[in-house]
Amino acid sequence: MTIKVEVEVYGELAELDEFKKGTRSMVLSEHSTLEDLLDELNLKYKLNFYTFIINGQKENLRENLKDGDKVKIIPVLGGG
């Protein structure tokens, strides 16, 4: 079985070809986690640079995704 999630990105990720339309629908296996999604997007190496929001709530990487979830990947801002 599979699930479908909507992924919306901000910052530099919004420049990637697969996100030119703003959001991207992704089909994943039923018991996928947020970490699995990031792996699928080749973003696992940048985990410390982003905040992850699922359906309006900040979540951890082990959070299981459900069919219809809306995921936002937002860059962490820093400064000095």
Secondary structure, DSSP 8 states (H G I E B T S, - for coil): -EEEEEEEE-GGGGGSGGGTTSEEEEEEETT-BHHHHHHHTT-GGGGGGEEEEETTEE--TT-B--TT-EEEEEE-----
